[in-house]
């Protein structure tokens, strides 16, 4: 499976704490009118841990109906147990997922050794009807898949890549260097996107791409055209907005940014709260600087 390109990890729109499938569908139609490689649903930015299983299945059904067959649909399926992850993976595949994104379990973090994580991912990959992508997000989970563990897992025929959300370029370079050439390394950090591409990442799963998809695609294409001065300049322009909709304000900030540019951001699901007006103003100012 070819994962080269840009995938936005799309938010899940809610209205009065209920899933807004109409808004989700219209957002997907608009994203699919751009140069994005596909979509990721039910990831961290999709507020996946706040949805029940029935809601999760409705999200997959809705998104699949709006993603053309030639584009890739990746579904986040992480659960804390291995069996729960396998069950979610099977349902996602049945509903049309092309691949699944499996975040590390995290609750019993002191017990999640390399041995435990390797066993978890191998069991999921053995059972999965579709390819598996490892999802490493240590800043969120407090758990990190080590280089040695990734190298071992990369030999599994149904584990096709990894989303690395950290900004350690040395680690990203080592992941590229020490895994097979067909192992897809995707960055999850927009501020580190340019540097990650130069280090061998094949693309990105970027929250920023939900808001300004074409600018993220442009950066990807500039690097692949070896127009590195222009690419570096664009990265510098995009980084402030990327930080606002991830590290600073998180999912509520991302939803506010979507609303500003004409998508249906919807409300964050409680216990998450909407960002205050001064945050919206700050995001608007950053968007204005990009002439969005």
Secondary structure, DSSP 8 states (H G I E B T S, - for coil): ----EEEEE----EETTEE-HHHHHHHHHHHTTTT--EEEESSGGGTGGGS-HHHHHHHHHHHHHHS-TTSEEEEE---SSHHHHHHHHHHHHHTT-SEEEEE---TTGGG--HHHHHHHHHHHHHH-SSEEEEEE-HHHHS----HHHHHHHTTSTTEEEEEE-S--HHHHHHHHHHS-TT-EEEE--GGGHHHHHHTT--EEE-THHHHSHHHHHHHHHHHHTT-HHHHHHHHHHHHHHHHIIIIITHHHHHHHHHHHTTS---B--TTS----HHHHHHHHHHHHTTT-
